[in-house]
Amino acid sequence: MQIYVGNIAYTTTPESLETLFGEYGEVESVKLITDRETGRAKGFGFVTMNDDSAAQNAIDELNEKEFDGRTLRINEARPREERPRRNFNDRF
């Protein structure tokens, strides 16, 4: 199951998230989303866990809990919605 993790502190690392979620089961991967231009973290990411039961337990236990000074917002990730591509000239 892929888990959305929002409101992440900019100082949070993939390793610290893996340790946090690892308390609930095996973590397959962690991805923090960064800005393409600046490389700075955007404050959200995704954790993938193979065991759906462990993943749901992690969601239930960690949602709205404080981590690295921020209150996490955690839920099952939804599929990304396709956004229409904008043409440069659409702005004018």
CNS distance restraints for C-alpha pairs under 8 A (distance, minus, plus):
assign (resid   1 and name CA) (resid  48 and name CA) 5.68 0.50 0.50
assign (resid   1 and name CA) (resid  49 and name CA) 5.38 0.50 0.50
assign (resid   1 and name CA) (resid  50 and name CA) 5.93 0.50 0.50
assign (resid   1 and name CA) (resid  51 and name CA) 7.09 0.50 0.50
assign (resid   1 and name CA) (resid  52 and name CA) 5.58 0.50 0.50
assign (resid   1 and name CA) (resid  55 and name CA) 6.52 0.50 0.50
assign (resid   1 and name CA) (resid  76 and name CA) 7.32 0.50 0.50
assign (resid   2 and name CA) (resid  46 and name CA) 6.57 0.50 0.50
assign (resid   2 and name CA) (resid  47 and name CA) 5.82 0.50 0.50
assign (resid   2 and name CA) (resid  48 and name CA) 4.40 0.50 0.50
assign (resid   2 and name CA) (resid  49 and name CA) 6.50 0.50 0.50
assign (resid   2 and name CA) (resid  76 and name CA) 6.21 0.50 0.50
assign (resid   2 and name CA) (resid  77 and name CA) 5.53 0.50 0.50
assign (resid   3 and name CA) (resid  46 and name CA) 5.44 0.50 0.50
assign (resid   3 and name CA) (resid  47 and name CA) 5.09 0.50 0.50
assign (resid   3 and name CA) (resid  48 and name CA) 6.06 0.50 0.50
assign (resid   3 and name CA) (resid  49 and name CA) 7.88 0.50 0.50
assign (resid   3 and name CA) (resid  55 and name CA) 7.50 0.50 0.50
assign (resid   3 and name CA) (resid  59 and name CA) 7.69 0.50 0.50
assign (resid   3 and name CA) (resid  74 and name CA) 6.97 0.50 0.50
assign (resid   3 and name CA) (resid  75 and name CA) 5.82 0.50 0.50
assign (resid   3 and name CA) (resid  76 and name CA) 4.54 0.50 0.50
assign (resid   3 and name CA) (resid  77 and name CA) 4.87 0.50 0.50
assign (resid   4 and name CA) (resid  44 and name CA) 7.50 0.50 0.50
assign (resid   4 and name CA) (resid  45 and name CA) 6.11 0.50 0.50
assign (resid   4 and name CA) (resid  46 and name CA) 4.81 0.50 0.50
assign (resid   4 and name CA) (resid  47 and name CA) 6.72 0.50 0.50
assign (resid   4 and name CA) (resid  73 and name CA) 7.95 0.50 0.50
assign (resid   4 and name CA) (resid  74 and name CA) 5.61 0.50 0.50
assign (resid   4 and name CA) (resid  75 and name CA) 5.43 0.50 0.50
assign (resid   4 and name CA) (resid  76 and name CA) 5.78 0.50 0.50
assign (resid   4 and name CA) (resid  77 and name CA) 4.72 0.50 0.50
assign (resid   5 and name CA) (resid  44 and name CA) 5.59 0.50 0.50
assign (resid   5 and name CA) (resid  45 and name CA) 5.29 0.50 0.50
assign (resid   5 and name CA) (resid  46 and name CA) 5.74 0.50 0.50
assign (resid   5 and name CA) (resid  47 and name CA) 7.30 0.50 0.50
assign (resid   5 and name CA) (resid  72 and name CA) 6.71 0.50 0.50
assign (resid   5 and name CA) (resid  73 and name CA) 5.82 0.50 0.50
assign (resid   5 and name CA) (resid  74 and name CA) 4.68 0.50 0.50
assign (resid   5 and name CA) (resid  75 and name CA) 6.95 0.50 0.50
assign (resid   6 and name CA) (resid  43 and name CA) 6.33 0.50 0.50
assign (resid   6 and name CA) (resid  44 and name CA) 4.34 0.50 0.50
assign (resid   6 and name CA) (resid  45 and name CA) 6.55 0.50 0.50
assign (resid   6 and name CA) (resid  72 and name CA) 5.80 0.50 0.50
assign (resid   6 and name CA) (resid  73 and name CA) 4.79 0.50 0.50
assign (resid   6 and name CA) (resid  74 and name CA) 6.18 0.50 0.50
assign (resid   7 and name CA) (resid  43 and name CA) 5.41 0.50 0.50
assign (resid   7 and name CA) (resid  44 and name CA) 5.95 0.50 0.50
assign (resid   7 and name CA) (resid  70 and name CA) 6.56 0.50 0.50
assign (resid   7 and name CA) (resid  71 and name CA) 6.57 0.50 0.50
assign (resid   7 and name CA) (resid  72 and name CA) 5.28 0.50 0.50
assign (resid   7 and name CA) (resid  73 and name CA) 6.05 0.50 0.50
assign (resid   8 and name CA) (resid  12 and name CA) 6.68 0.50 0.50
assign (resid   8 and name CA) (resid  43 and name CA) 4.64 0.50 0.50
assign (resid   8 and name CA) (resid  44 and name CA) 5.52 0.50 0.50
assign (resid   8 and name CA) (resid  45 and name CA) 7.85 0.50 0.50
assign (resid   8 and name CA) (resid  67 and name CA) 7.87 0.50 0.50
assign (resid   8 and name CA) (resid  68 and name CA) 7.88 0.50 0.50
assign (resid   8 and name CA) (resid  70 and name CA) 6.44 0.50 0.50
assign (resid   8 and name CA) (resid  71 and name CA) 7.79 0.50 0.50
assign (resid   8 and name CA) (resid  72 and name CA) 6.28 0.50 0.50
assign (resid   9 and name CA) (resid  43 and name CA) 6.13 0.50 0.50
assign (resid   9 and name CA) (resid  67 and name CA) 7.94 0.50 0.50
assign (resid   9 and name CA) (resid  68 and name CA) 6.15 0.50 0.50
assign (resid   9 and name CA) (resid  69 and name CA) 7.01 0.50 0.50
assign (resid   9 and name CA) (resid  70 and name CA) 5.99 0.50 0.50
assign (resid  10 and name CA) (resid  40 and name CA) 7.95 0.50 0.50
assign (resid  10 and name CA) (resid  41 and name CA) 5.86 0.50 0.50
assign (resid  10 and name CA) (resid  42 and name CA) 7.52 0.50 0.50
assign (resid  10 and name CA) (resid  43 and name CA) 6.03 0.50 0.50
assign (resid  11 and name CA) (resid  68 and name CA) 7.64 0.50 0.50
assign (resid  12 and name CA) (resid  16 and name CA) 6.53 0.50 0.50
assign (resid  12 and name CA) (resid  17 and name CA) 7.29 0.50 0.50
assign (resid  12 and name CA) (resid  68 and name CA) 6.73 0.50 0.50
assign (resid  13 and name CA) (resid  17 and name CA) 6.48 0.50 0.50
assign (resid  13 and name CA) (resid  32 and name CA) 7.93 0.50 0.50
assign (resid  14 and name CA) (resid  18 and name CA) 6.10 0.50 0.50
assign (resid  14 and name CA) (resid  30 and name CA) 5.82 0.50 0.50
assign (resid  14 and name CA) (resid  31 and name CA) 6.67 0.50 0.50
assign (resid  14 and name CA) (resid  32 and name CA) 6.61 0.50 0.50
assign (resid  15 and name CA) (resid  19 and name CA) 6.21 0.50 0.50
assign (resid  16 and name CA) (resid  20 and name CA) 6.19 0.50 0.50
assign (resid  17 and name CA) (resid  21 and name CA) 6.13 0.50 0.50
assign (resid  17 and name CA) (resid  30 and name CA) 7.28 0.50 0.50
assign (resid  18 and name CA) (resid  22 and name CA) 5.65 0.50 0.50
assign (resid  18 and name CA) (resid  27 and name CA) 6.41 0.50 0.50
assign (resid  18 and name CA) (resid  29 and name CA) 7.73 0.50 0.50
assign (resid  18 and name CA) (resid  30 and name CA) 6.51 0.50 0.50
assign (resid  18 and name CA) (resid  47 and name CA) 7.76 0.50 0.50
assign (resid  19 and name CA) (resid  23 and name CA) 6.68 0.50 0.50
assign (resid  21 and name CA) (resid  25 and name CA) 6.90 0.50 0.50
assign (resid  21 and name CA) (resid  26 and name CA) 7.94 0.50 0.50
assign (resid  21 and name CA) (resid  27 and name CA) 6.79 0.50 0.50
assign (resid  21 and name CA) (resid  47 and name CA) 7.99 0.50 0.50
assign (resid  21 and name CA) (resid  58 and name CA) 6.50 0.50 0.50
assign (resid  22 and name CA) (resid  26 and name CA) 5.59 0.50 0.50
assign (resid  22 and name CA) (resid  27 and name CA) 5.79 0.50 0.50
assign (resid  24 and name CA) (resid  54 and name CA) 5.72 0.50 0.50
assign (resid  24 and name CA) (resid  55 and name CA) 7.27 0.50 0.50
assign (resid  24 and name CA) (resid  57 and name CA) 6.94 0.50 0.50
assign (resid  24 and name CA) (resid  58 and name CA) 5.69 0.50 0.50
assign (resid  25 and name CA) (resid  49 and name CA) 7.41 0.50 0.50
assign (resid  25 and name CA) (resid  51 and name CA) 7.37 0.50 0.50
assign (resid  25 and name CA) (resid  54 and name CA) 5.50 0.50 0.50
assign (resid  25 and name CA) (resid  55 and name CA) 7.34 0.50 0.50
assign (resid  26 and name CA) (resid  49 and name CA) 6.20 0.50 0.50
assign (resid  26 and name CA) (resid  50 and name CA) 7.22 0.50 0.50
assign (resid  26 and name CA) (resid  51 and name CA) 7.58 0.50 0.50
assign (resid  27 and name CA) (resid  47 and name CA) 7.18 0.50 0.50
assign (resid  27 and name CA) (resid  48 and name CA) 6.08 0.50 0.50
assign (resid  27 and name CA) (resid  49 and name CA) 4.79 0.50 0.50
assign (resid  27 and name CA) (resid  50 and name CA) 7.30 0.50 0.50
assign (resid  28 and name CA) (resid  47 and name CA) 7.65 0.50 0.50
assign (resid  28 and name CA) (resid  48 and name CA) 5.39 0.50 0.50
assign (resid  28 and name CA) (resid  49 and name CA) 5.31 0.50 0.50
assign (resid  28 and name CA) (resid  50 and name CA) 6.68 0.50 0.50
assign (resid  29 and name CA) (resid  47 and name CA) 5.80 0.50 0.50
assign (resid  29 and name CA) (resid  48 and name CA) 5.18 0.50 0.50
assign (resid  29 and name CA) (resid  49 and name CA) 7.29 0.50 0.50
assign (resid  30 and name CA) (resid  45 and name CA) 7.44 0.50 0.50
assign (resid  30 and name CA) (resid  46 and name CA) 5.79 0.50 0.50
assign (resid  30 and name CA) (resid  47 and name CA) 4.52 0.50 0.50
assign (resid  30 and name CA) (resid  48 and name CA) 6.46 0.50 0.50
assign (resid  31 and name CA) (resid  45 and name CA) 5.46 0.50 0.50
assign (resid  31 and name CA) (resid  46 and name CA) 5.23 0.50 0.50
assign (resid  31 and name CA) (resid  47 and name CA) 6.50 0.50 0.50
assign (resid  32 and name CA) (resid  41 and name CA) 6.93 0.50 0.50
assign (resid  32 and name CA) (resid  42 and name CA) 7.91 0.50 0.50
assign (resid  32 and name CA) (resid  43 and name CA) 7.76 0.50 0.50
assign (resid  32 and name CA) (resid  44 and name CA) 6.17 0.50 0.50
assign (resid  32 and name CA) (resid  45 and name CA) 4.16 0.50 0.50
assign (resid  32 and name CA) (resid  46 and name CA) 6.49 0.50 0.50
assign (resid  33 and name CA) (resid  41 and name CA) 5.94 0.50 0.50
assign (resid  33 and name CA) (resid  42 and name CA) 5.81 0.50 0.50
assign (resid  33 and name CA) (resid  43 and name CA) 7.27 0.50 0.50
assign (resid  33 and name CA) (resid  44 and name CA) 6.03 0.50 0.50
assign (resid  33 and name CA) (resid  45 and name CA) 5.29 0.50 0.50
assign (resid  34 and name CA) (resid  38 and name CA) 7.96 0.50 0.50
assign (resid  34 and name CA) (resid  39 and name CA) 5.41 0.50 0.50
assign (resid  34 and name CA) (resid  40 and name CA) 5.31 0.50 0.50
assign (resid  34 and name CA) (resid  41 and name CA) 4.18 0.50 0.50
assign (resid  34 and name CA) (resid  42 and name CA) 5.17 0.50 0.50
assign (resid  35 and name CA) (resid  39 and name CA) 4.95 0.50 0.50
assign (resid  35 and name CA) (resid  40 and name CA) 5.45 0.50 0.50
assign (resid  35 and name CA) (resid  41 and name CA) 6.26 0.50 0.50
assign (resid  35 and name CA) (resid  42 and name CA) 6.18 0.50 0.50
assign (resid  46 and name CA) (resid  77 and name CA) 7.70 0.50 0.50
assign (resid  49 and name CA) (resid  54 and name CA) 7.57 0.50 0.50
assign (resid  49 and name CA) (resid  55 and name CA) 5.88 0.50 0.50
assign (resid  50 and name CA) (resid  55 and name CA) 7.73 0.50 0.50
assign (resid  51 and name CA) (resid  55 and name CA) 6.17 0.50 0.50
assign (resid  52 and name CA) (resid  56 and name CA) 6.04 0.50 0.50
assign (resid  53 and name CA) (resid  57 and name CA) 6.19 0.50 0.50
assign (resid  54 and name CA) (resid  58 and name CA) 6.17 0.50 0.50
assign (resid  55 and name CA) (resid  59 and name CA) 6.25 0.50 0.50
assign (resid  56 and name CA) (resid  60 and name CA) 6.15 0.50 0.50
assign (resid  56 and name CA) (resid  76 and name CA) 7.98 0.50 0.50
assign (resid  57 and name CA) (resid  61 and name CA) 6.08 0.50 0.50
assign (resid  58 and name CA) (resid  62 and name CA) 5.76 0.50 0.50
assign (resid  59 and name CA) (resid  63 and name CA) 5.65 0.50 0.50
assign (resid  59 and name CA) (resid  74 and name CA) 5.85 0.50 0.50
assign (resid  59 and name CA) (resid  75 and name CA) 5.89 0.50 0.50
assign (resid  59 and name CA) (resid  76 and name CA) 7.56 0.50 0.50
assign (resid  61 and name CA) (resid  65 and name CA) 7.79 0.50 0.50
assign (resid  62 and name CA) (resid  72 and name CA) 7.25 0.50 0.50
assign (resid  62 and name CA) (resid  74 and name CA) 6.99 0.50 0.50
assign (resid  63 and name CA) (resid  72 and name CA) 5.85 0.50 0.50
assign (resid  63 and name CA) (resid  73 and name CA) 5.31 0.50 0.50
assign (resid  63 and name CA) (resid  74 and name CA) 4.79 0.50 0.50
assign (resid  63 and name CA) (resid  75 and name CA) 7.32 0.50 0.50
assign (resid  64 and name CA) (resid  71 and name CA) 5.33 0.50 0.50
assign (resid  64 and name CA) (resid  72 and name CA) 5.08 0.50 0.50
assign (resid  64 and name CA) (resid  73 and name CA) 5.61 0.50 0.50
assign (resid  64 and name CA) (resid  74 and name CA) 7.38 0.50 0.50
assign (resid  65 and name CA) (resid  71 and name CA) 5.35 0.50 0.50
assign (resid  65 and name CA) (resid  72 and name CA) 5.69 0.50 0.50
assign (resid  66 and name CA) (resid  70 and name CA) 5.23 0.50 0.50
assign (resid  66 and name CA) (resid  71 and name CA) 4.27 0.50 0.50
assign (resid  66 and name CA) (resid  72 and name CA) 6.10 0.50 0.50
assign (resid  67 and name CA) (resid  71 and name CA) 6.34 0.50 0.50
assign (resid  67 and name CA) (resid  72 and name CA) 6.73 0.50 0.50
assign (resid  86 and name CA) (resid  90 and name CA) 6.56 0.50 0.50
assign (resid  87 and name CA) (resid  91 and name CA) 7.83 0.50 0.50
